[in-house]
Amino acid sequence: MFKLIRKKQLLIISLFLASSSLQATVFLLPENPSDSLIKAEDMLTNSQTFAGQKDDLLDIARRFDLGQNEIVRLNPTVDRWLPAMDAPIQLQNTRLLPDSTPKGIILNLPEFRLYYYQALRGDKPANILTHPISVGRQDWETPLGKTTIVAKKENPAWRPPASIKKEHAEKGDPLPDIVPAGPNNPLGLFAMRLGIPGYLIHSTNKPFGVGLRVSHGCIRMYPKDIEKLFPLIKVGTDVTIVNQPVKVGWFDGALYIEIHEPLEEHQFDDLVSISLDLIEQENNGQLLIIDSKALKQAITQKNGLPVKIYEKPKLKPIEPQPATPIAKTILF
């Protein structure tokens, strides 16, 4: 009887979280402009859910707007294809912002994440949209740097470049000169062209690959994500593409670190040195006495969760002192 009640409770919680997951991509920027930890608009969203009878981790990832790599790293002990019924699944409701000018679109490749600074609070963004992405394969790397959105197209046709046509032909899968718009188009229903020739941010007809290195350098998004993002983005929007497997930032007097698996060509980068350099940079060039155990765990796990490694000492309130009696002069 208890087991049945427990399963019903888990199902209700899971359904509630799933229904809330539409808001999971909206994160609030901190009030303090020097802080960089962002939190989900609804903190009940994106913290934990439970595997259903027919779920695999990819189903849960799409439901909560995570990439395939993210859901696997957050749940290293859970079977990707056959998670146990009612297995608790770790999600994510906090993130550190990439170290970049808070403007337009930022793409952090090792994080497989897009950030878009959306609404304004006075002259500053009030919240941020973030979505999982796919990036270029090791032999078709997505370029780094600053660019802009130079064109937008709904229901785009695809004109595969000669290099991609050659690759497909060698595999016995020749491509036509033009792939018309429709369900079989690799660009999906929406495409935004970057100022870097040949590169796009676009939808995909293979959503299971979001969160992996599977493209020829373009940025792929879940169809539902780019459908929401597309009307918000204007031609001329700034786009910054960075490679930041380690992010460090403050929130409310505490310092956090967030570490992702580096891209394959950077696997042997010294994450300890990178982390210590960033920690020093965040503290105006001075090292802190950090929680070395927490730092080591973050570097070992590389699961992308922000980890607190230092907290500023709380100042003790000054207790009021009793008033000093004022001496009186008595005249005779």
C-alpha positions as CSV (number, residue, x, y, z in Angstrom):
1,M,0.0,0.0,0.0
2,F,2.8,2.4,1.0
3,K,4.6,1.6,-2.3
4,L,1.5,2.4,-4.3
5,I,1.0,5.8,-2.5
6,R,4.7,6.6,-3.0
7,K,4.5,5.9,-6.8
8,K,1.4,8.2,-7.0
9,Q,3.2,10.9,-5.2
10,L,6.2,10.6,-7.5
11,L,3.9,10.7,-10.5
12,I,2.2,13.9,-9.3
13,I,5.5,15.6,-8.6
14,S,6.9,14.5,-12.0
15,L,3.8,15.8,-13.9
16,F,3.9,19.1,-12.0
17,L,7.5,19.6,-12.9
18,A,6.9,18.7,-16.5
19,S,4.0,21.1,-16.8
20,S,6.3,23.8,-15.3
21,S,9.2,23.1,-17.6
22,L,8.0,25.6,-20.2
23,Q,9.5,28.2,-17.9
24,A,12.7,26.4,-17.3
25,T,14.5,28.4,-20.0
26,V,13.9,31.7,-18.3
27,F,16.5,32.7,-15.8
28,L,16.5,35.9,-13.7
29,L,19.6,38.0,-13.6
30,P,20.9,38.9,-10.1
31,E,20.1,42.3,-8.7
32,N,23.8,43.0,-8.1
33,P,25.3,43.7,-11.5
34,S,28.7,42.2,-10.3
35,D,27.1,38.9,-9.5
36,S,26.8,36.2,-12.3
37,L,24.8,33.3,-10.9
38,I,21.4,33.1,-12.5
39,K,18.5,31.2,-11.2
40,A,15.4,29.7,-12.9
41,E,12.4,32.1,-12.8
42,D,10.5,29.3,-11.0
43,M,12.9,27.6,-8.6
44,L,10.6,24.6,-8.4
45,T,11.4,24.0,-12.0
46,N,14.5,22.2,-13.1
47,S,15.6,20.8,-9.8
48,Q,14.6,17.1,-9.9
49,T,12.1,14.9,-11.5
50,F,11.5,11.1,-11.7
51,A,11.7,8.7,-14.6
52,G,8.5,7.4,-16.0
53,Q,7.8,3.9,-17.2
54,K,8.6,4.7,-20.9
55,D,11.2,7.5,-20.3
56,D,14.8,7.4,-21.4
57,L,17.1,10.2,-20.4
58,L,16.8,11.9,-23.8
59,D,13.0,12.2,-23.3
60,I,13.5,13.8,-20.0
61,A,16.2,16.1,-21.4
62,R,13.9,17.4,-24.1
63,R,11.1,17.9,-21.6
64,F,13.2,20.1,-19.4
65,D,15.2,21.8,-22.2
66,L,18.5,20.1,-21.5
67,G,20.9,18.7,-24.1
68,Q,21.8,15.0,-24.3
69,N,25.3,15.6,-22.8
70,E,23.9,17.7,-19.9
71,I,21.3,15.1,-18.7
72,V,24.0,12.3,-18.9
73,R,26.6,14.3,-17.0
74,L,24.1,15.3,-14.3
75,N,23.1,11.6,-13.9
76,P,26.2,9.5,-14.4
77,T,24.8,6.5,-12.5
78,V,21.5,6.4,-14.4
79,D,21.2,4.2,-17.5
80,R,20.7,6.5,-20.5
81,W,18.3,4.3,-22.3
82,L,16.6,2.3,-19.5
83,P,16.4,4.4,-16.3
84,A,14.6,2.6,-13.5
85,M,11.0,3.4,-12.9
86,D,10.7,6.3,-10.5
87,A,14.5,6.9,-10.5
88,P,15.3,10.4,-9.3
89,I,16.7,12.5,-12.2
90,Q,18.9,15.5,-11.3
91,L,18.2,18.6,-13.4
92,Q,19.5,22.1,-13.1
93,N,18.0,25.4,-11.9
94,T,21.2,27.6,-11.5
95,R,23.9,28.5,-13.9
96,L,26.9,30.8,-14.1
97,L,26.9,33.3,-16.9
98,P,29.7,33.1,-19.5
99,D,32.4,35.7,-19.1
100,S,31.4,38.0,-21.9
101,T,29.7,41.3,-22.5
102,P,26.0,40.9,-21.4
103,K,24.5,41.6,-24.8
104,G,22.7,39.8,-27.5
105,I,23.4,36.0,-28.0
106,I,26.3,34.2,-26.3
107,L,27.2,30.7,-27.4
108,N,29.5,28.7,-25.0
109,L,30.7,25.7,-27.0
110,P,31.9,23.3,-24.3
111,E,28.7,24.0,-22.3
112,F,26.6,23.4,-25.5
113,R,24.5,26.4,-24.4
114,L,23.0,29.5,-25.9
115,Y,22.3,32.6,-23.7
116,Y,20.1,35.4,-24.9
117,Y,19.8,38.7,-23.0
118,Q,16.2,39.5,-23.4
119,A,14.0,42.1,-21.6
120,L,15.3,45.3,-20.2
121,R,15.2,46.6,-16.6
122,G,15.9,50.3,-17.0
123,D,19.0,50.1,-19.2
124,K,20.0,46.6,-18.2
125,P,18.6,43.1,-19.1
126,A,16.2,41.8,-16.5
127,N,16.2,38.1,-17.5
128,I,17.9,35.8,-19.9
129,L,16.8,32.9,-22.1
130,T,19.1,29.8,-22.3
131,H,18.7,26.8,-24.5
132,P,20.8,23.7,-25.3
133,I,22.6,23.6,-28.7
134,S,24.6,21.3,-30.9
135,V,28.0,22.5,-32.2
136,G,30.5,21.5,-34.9
137,R,32.2,18.1,-35.0
138,Q,35.9,18.0,-34.3
139,D,36.7,18.0,-38.0
140,W,34.1,20.8,-38.6
141,E,34.7,23.1,-35.7
142,T,32.3,26.0,-34.9
143,P,34.4,29.2,-35.1
144,L,35.0,31.4,-32.1
145,G,34.6,35.2,-32.1
146,K,32.1,38.0,-32.4
147,T,29.6,38.4,-35.2
148,T,26.0,39.3,-35.8
149,I,22.7,37.9,-37.1
150,V,22.7,39.1,-40.8
151,A,19.5,37.4,-42.0
152,K,16.5,35.3,-40.8
153,K,14.5,32.8,-42.8
154,E,11.4,30.9,-42.0
155,N,10.9,27.6,-43.8
156,P,14.3,27.8,-45.4
157,A,15.6,25.8,-48.3
158,W,19.1,24.3,-47.9
159,R,21.8,24.7,-50.4
160,P,24.5,22.3,-49.2
161,P,28.0,23.6,-49.8
162,A,30.4,21.6,-52.0
163,S,32.4,20.3,-49.0
164,I,29.3,18.7,-47.5
165,K,28.1,17.4,-50.8
166,K,31.5,15.8,-51.3
167,E,31.4,14.1,-47.9
168,H,27.9,12.7,-48.5
169,A,28.9,11.5,-52.0
170,E,31.9,9.6,-50.5
171,K,29.5,7.8,-48.1
172,G,27.1,6.9,-51.0
173,D,24.5,9.4,-49.9
174,P,24.5,12.1,-52.6
175,L,22.8,15.4,-51.9
176,P,20.8,17.5,-54.3
177,D,21.8,21.1,-55.1
178,I,18.8,22.3,-53.1
179,V,16.9,20.6,-50.3
180,P,13.4,22.2,-50.3
181,A,11.8,23.4,-47.1
182,G,9.9,20.7,-45.2
183,P,10.2,18.0,-42.6
184,N,13.3,16.4,-44.3
185,N,15.2,19.6,-44.4
186,P,18.2,19.5,-42.0
187,L,17.7,23.3,-41.2
188,G,14.2,22.6,-39.9
189,L,11.6,25.4,-40.0
190,F,13.8,28.4,-38.8
191,A,17.3,29.6,-39.6
192,M,19.3,32.7,-38.6
193,R,22.4,33.4,-40.7
194,L,25.6,34.6,-38.9
195,G,28.0,37.1,-40.3
196,I,30.6,34.3,-40.5
197,P,30.0,33.0,-44.0
198,G,28.4,29.6,-44.1
199,Y,27.3,29.4,-40.5
200,L,23.7,29.4,-39.2
201,I,21.8,29.0,-36.0
202,H,18.9,26.8,-37.1
203,S,16.4,24.1,-36.1
204,T,16.9,20.5,-36.9
205,N,15.1,17.4,-38.1
206,K,17.3,15.3,-35.8
207,P,16.5,16.7,-32.3
208,F,18.1,13.8,-30.5
209,G,21.5,15.2,-31.4
210,V,21.0,18.5,-29.6
211,G,23.7,18.7,-26.9
212,L,26.3,16.8,-29.0
213,R,29.1,17.6,-31.5
214,V,27.2,16.5,-34.6
215,S,27.0,19.5,-37.0
216,H,29.2,20.8,-39.8
217,G,29.9,23.9,-37.7
218,C,26.4,25.3,-37.5
219,I,24.4,25.7,-34.2
220,R,21.4,23.4,-34.0
221,M,18.5,23.9,-31.6
222,Y,15.4,22.0,-30.5
223,P,12.6,22.9,-32.8
224,K,10.4,24.2,-30.0
225,D,13.3,26.4,-28.7
226,I,14.1,28.2,-31.9
227,E,10.4,28.6,-32.6
228,K,10.2,30.7,-29.4
229,L,13.5,32.4,-30.0
230,F,13.2,33.3,-33.7
231,P,10.6,36.1,-33.4
232,L,12.6,37.7,-30.6
233,I,15.9,38.0,-32.5
234,K,16.4,41.0,-34.8
235,V,18.8,41.2,-37.7
236,G,21.9,42.9,-36.4
237,T,21.7,41.2,-33.0
238,D,25.3,40.6,-31.6
239,V,26.5,37.1,-31.4
240,T,29.6,36.1,-29.3
241,I,31.0,32.5,-29.6
242,V,33.3,31.5,-26.7
243,N,35.1,28.4,-25.4
244,Q,34.7,28.5,-21.6
245,P,34.7,25.0,-20.0
246,V,35.4,26.8,-16.6
247,K,33.2,29.6,-15.4
248,V,33.7,31.5,-12.0
249,G,31.4,34.1,-10.5
250,W,30.0,35.6,-7.4
251,F,26.5,35.6,-5.9
252,D,25.5,37.2,-2.6
253,G,29.0,37.2,-1.2
254,A,29.9,33.7,-2.2
255,L,32.1,32.5,-5.1
256,Y,31.0,29.7,-7.3
257,I,32.8,27.6,-10.0
258,E,31.1,25.7,-12.8
259,I,33.1,23.2,-14.9
260,H,32.2,21.4,-18.1
261,E,34.0,18.7,-20.0
262,P,36.4,20.5,-22.4
263,L,36.0,20.0,-26.1
264,E,38.0,17.0,-27.4
265,E,40.8,19.1,-28.8
266,H,41.3,20.7,-25.4
267,Q,41.1,17.5,-23.3
268,F,44.5,18.0,-21.8
269,D,44.1,21.6,-20.8
270,D,45.1,22.1,-17.1
271,L,41.7,22.7,-15.5
272,V,43.3,23.3,-12.1
273,S,45.5,26.2,-13.4
274,I,42.6,27.6,-15.4
275,S,40.4,27.5,-12.3
276,L,42.9,29.2,-10.1
277,D,43.6,31.9,-12.6
278,L,39.9,32.7,-12.9
279,I,39.4,32.6,-9.2
280,E,42.3,35.1,-8.8
281,Q,40.8,37.2,-11.6
282,E,37.4,37.3,-9.9
283,N,39.0,38.5,-6.7
284,N,40.9,41.5,-8.2
285,G,44.1,39.6,-8.7
286,Q,44.3,38.1,-5.2
287,L,44.0,34.4,-4.3
288,L,41.4,33.3,-1.8
289,I,41.5,30.6,0.9
290,I,39.0,28.5,-1.0
291,D,37.3,25.1,-0.2
292,S,39.8,22.9,-2.0
293,K,37.7,19.8,-1.5
294,A,34.7,21.4,-3.3
295,L,37.0,22.7,-6.1
296,K,38.6,19.2,-6.6
297,Q,35.1,17.6,-6.7
298,A,34.0,20.2,-9.3
299,I,37.0,19.5,-11.5
300,T,36.6,15.7,-11.1
301,Q,32.9,15.6,-11.9
302,K,32.7,18.3,-14.6
303,N,28.9,18.0,-14.5
304,G,28.2,21.7,-15.1
305,L,26.6,22.4,-11.7
306,P,27.7,25.6,-9.9
307,V,29.7,24.7,-6.8
308,K,30.3,27.2,-3.9
309,I,34.1,27.4,-3.2
310,Y,34.3,30.5,-1.0
311,E,32.1,32.7,1.2
312,K,33.0,36.1,2.5
313,P,33.0,36.3,6.3
314,K,29.9,37.8,7.7
315,L,30.5,41.0,9.6
316,K,29.4,40.9,13.2
317,P,26.9,43.6,14.0
318,I,28.2,46.3,16.3
319,E,26.5,46.0,19.6
320,P,25.4,49.3,21.1
321,Q,27.5,50.4,24.0
322,P,25.9,51.8,27.2
323,A,26.0,55.6,27.2
324,T,28.8,57.2,29.2
325,P,27.3,59.2,32.1
326,I,27.9,62.9,31.6
327,A,29.6,64.5,34.6
328,K,27.7,67.4,36.1
329,T,29.3,70.4,37.7
330,I,27.7,71.4,41.0
331,L,28.0,75.1,41.9
332,F,27.8,76.1,45.5
